[in-house]
Amino acid sequence: MPTLPQRILVTYHPAMTQPPAMKRDSSSLREPTVARTLNRMHRRARVDMLRIALVAPSVVPHFLGLRKVSDDVLSHSMKDTYLPVSRSQGEMLYLVARSIDARRVVEFGTSFGVSTLYLAAAVKDNGGGVVIGTELEPSKQAKATENLREAGLSAFAGVRLGDAMTTLADVEAPVDMVLLDGWKDGYLDILELLKPKLRPRAVVLADNIFRFKRSLRPYVEYMQSGTNGFVSSTIEIADGFELSVFTG
């Protein structure tokens, strides 16, 4: 005769007055200090669209390959200008970082720190870790640090001042996630610098794929070639994210 499945009875110890508490679903993005800081920064970024139009003549030729401009000059010309990810991109960064349990995130091109806040909130909610940002313009680095402090996320992120090839050279492995959002001709150099430190299935996100299509074509071709240790696809969100997973 076949054995009938047995019923399993779950009981609680008499000393327990209620079942064990479930972990509360939460996001640090909803915390008042974080939400207030991000709202202020996104509002400022919308206003800065006019300022971007005013400085465009000095930087567009560089991105079109018509005239080479140094990173120092580019950074100084944009020193008062927000160059952030959109709110939808920021939320995507948060969700990707949460989904892979990112504990060490590297960011190339912090600006005033909008994306840094989204990433720091994710690292905090993952249980701790660090976002390592880097910014060439001193005034932006100082303001990004202030914004992190205002949002209450300073313990989970820091912004290094200087050329990224120097400031990120000593980043420790393993790196779980990388955001590339600095000057576009630096994407491949920064990737090569960090690649030996990526953990398997680390995620690399690169911004502005559509706006700087010509400048970033070598980067996209490298990531999508299937021969360099990545699987990759361009995500049609805002100005285009190249989302890549490290398989090496």
C-alpha positions in Angstrom: 0.0 0.0 0.0 1.5 3.4 -0.9 2.5 5.6 1.9 0.1 8.5 2.4 1.8 12.0 2.7 2.0 13.1 6.2 0.6 16.3 7.5 3.1 18.8 8.9 2.0 20.7 11.9 3.8 23.9 12.6 3.6 25.2 16.1 5.1 28.1 18.0 6.9 27.9 21.3 4.5 28.8 24.2 6.7 31.7 25.1 6.1 33.3 21.7 3.1 35.6 21.7 3.2 36.0 17.9 4.9 34.5 14.8 8.4 35.7 14.0 8.4 39.1 12.4 9.0 39.3 8.7 11.6 41.7 7.4 9.8 44.9 6.3 10.1 45.8 2.6 11.6 49.2 2.4 13.7 51.5 0.3 15.9 54.3 1.6 14.8 56.3 -1.4 11.6 56.9 0.6 13.3 58.3 3.6 12.5 62.0 4.0 16.1 63.2 3.9 17.0 61.2 0.8 13.7 62.0 -1.1 14.0 65.7 -0.2 17.6 65.9 -1.4 16.9 64.1 -4.6 13.8 66.2 -5.4 15.8 69.4 -4.9 18.6 68.1 -7.2 16.3 67.0 -9.9 14.5 70.4 -9.9 17.9 72.1 -10.2 18.8 69.8 -13.1 15.7 70.9 -15.0 16.6 74.5 -14.6 20.2 73.8 -15.8 19.0 72.8 -19.2 19.4 76.5 -20.3 22.9 76.6 -18.9 23.8 73.5 -20.9 22.6 75.3 -24.0 24.8 78.3 -23.3 28.0 76.2 -22.8 27.2 73.8 -25.7 29.3 75.6 -28.3 32.4 75.1 -26.3 31.9 71.3 -25.8 29.9 70.0 -28.7 32.9 70.1 -31.2 34.8 67.9 -28.9 32.1 65.2 -28.8 31.7 65.4 -32.6 35.4 64.8 -33.0 35.9 68.2 -34.6 38.2 69.7 -32.0 39.9 68.0 -29.0 39.3 69.7 -25.7 41.1 68.6 -22.5 39.1 67.0 -19.7 40.1 69.9 -17.4 38.7 72.5 -19.8 35.5 70.4 -20.3 35.1 70.0 -16.5 35.6 73.7 -15.8 33.1 74.7 -18.5 30.5 72.5 -16.8 31.5 73.2 -13.2 28.2 74.9 -12.3 26.0 72.6 -14.5 24.1 69.6 -13.4 24.7 66.6 -15.7 22.6 64.0 -13.9 20.9 60.7 -14.7 17.1 61.1 -15.0 14.9 60.0 -12.1 13.9 56.9 -14.1 17.6 56.1 -14.6 18.3 56.6 -11.0 15.6 54.3 -9.9 16.9 51.7 -12.4 20.4 52.1 -10.8 18.9 51.5 -7.4 17.0 48.4 -8.5 20.0 46.9 -10.4 22.2 47.4 -7.4 19.6 45.8 -5.1 19.0 42.9 -7.4 22.7 41.9 -7.5 23.3 42.7 -3.8 26.0 45.2 -4.7 28.3 46.1 -1.9 31.1 47.8 -3.8 30.1 50.2 -6.6 32.4 52.4 -8.7 31.2 55.6 -10.4 33.1 57.5 -13.1 31.8 61.0 -13.3 30.0 62.0 -10.1 29.1 65.6 -10.9 26.9 66.8 -8.1 26.1 63.3 -7.0 22.5 62.5 -8.1 23.4 59.0 -9.3 25.6 58.6 -6.2 22.7 59.0 -3.9 20.6 56.4 -5.7 23.5 53.9 -5.6 24.4 54.7 -1.9 20.7 54.1 -1.0 20.9 50.7 -2.6 24.2 49.8 -0.9 22.7 50.8 2.4 19.6 48.7 1.9 21.8 45.8 0.8 23.2 45.8 4.3 26.3 48.0 3.9 29.2 48.7 1.6 30.5 51.6 -0.3 30.0 53.7 -3.5 33.3 55.0 -4.8 32.8 58.1 -6.9 35.3 60.3 -8.7 35.1 63.9 -9.9 37.6 66.1 -11.7 36.0 69.5 -10.8 36.8 70.5 -7.1 33.6 72.5 -6.6 31.4 69.6 -7.8 33.3 67.1 -5.6 32.7 69.3 -2.6 29.0 69.8 -3.4 28.5 66.1 -4.1 30.0 65.3 -0.7 27.7 67.9 0.9 24.6 66.4 -0.8 25.5 62.9 0.5 25.8 64.4 4.0 22.4 66.1 3.6 20.8 62.9 2.5 22.3 61.0 5.4 24.2 58.7 3.1 27.8 59.7 3.8 28.6 56.4 5.5 27.9 54.6 2.2 29.7 56.7 -0.4 32.7 58.9 -0.9 33.7 61.0 -3.9 37.4 61.2 -4.8 38.9 64.3 -6.3 41.1 64.1 -9.4 41.6 62.2 -12.7 39.7 59.0 -12.6 42.7 57.0 -14.0 44.5 57.9 -10.8 41.7 58.1 -8.2 40.3 54.7 -9.2 43.6 52.9 -9.6 43.6 51.5 -6.1 40.0 50.4 -5.9 39.9 47.0 -4.2 38.3 43.9 -5.6 35.7 42.6 -5.9 33.7 45.3 -7.7 30.0 44.5 -8.0 28.8 47.3 -10.2 30.2 50.2 -12.3 28.5 53.3 -13.6 30.3 55.1 -16.4 28.9 58.7 -16.8 32.0 60.9 -17.2 33.7 62.2 -20.3 32.8 59.7 -23.1 36.3 59.2 -24.5 37.3 57.8 -21.1 34.8 55.0 -20.9 37.0 52.3 -22.4 40.1 53.4 -20.4 38.2 53.3 -17.1 36.6 49.9 -18.0 40.1 48.4 -18.7 41.3 49.8 -15.4 38.5 48.2 -13.4 38.0 45.0 -15.4 40.5 42.9 -13.5 38.6 43.8 -10.3 35.1 42.9 -11.5 33.5 39.9 -9.9 31.7 37.3 -12.1 28.3 38.7 -13.2 29.2 42.2 -12.2 27.1 44.9 -13.9 28.5 47.8 -15.9 26.1 50.6 -16.9 27.2 53.4 -19.3 25.1 56.5 -19.9 24.5 58.7 -22.9 24.6 56.0 -25.5 22.2 57.8 -27.9 23.3 61.4 -27.4 27.0 60.6 -28.0 26.5 57.7 -30.4 29.5 58.5 -32.5 31.9 59.0 -29.5 30.6 55.9 -27.8 30.5 53.6 -30.8 33.9 51.9 -30.0 32.7 51.3 -26.4 29.4 49.8 -27.5 31.1 47.6 -30.1 33.6 46.4 -27.5 30.9 45.5 -25.0 28.6 43.8 -27.6 31.4 41.9 -29.5 31.0 38.8 -27.4 34.8 38.4 -27.3 35.7 40.7 -24.4 34.1 39.0 -21.4 30.7 40.8 -21.5 27.1 40.2 -22.6 25.6 43.6 -23.3 22.6 45.4 -24.7 21.5 49.0 -25.1 18.5 49.9 -22.9 16.2 52.5 -24.3 15.7 54.6 -21.2 16.3 58.4 -21.1 19.4 59.0 -23.2 20.3 55.3 -23.5 22.0 53.0 -21.0 24.4 50.3 -22.2 23.8 47.5 -19.7 26.5 44.9 -19.6 27.2 41.8 -17.5 30.7 40.6 -16.9 31.1 36.9 -17.8 34.9 36.6 -17.4 
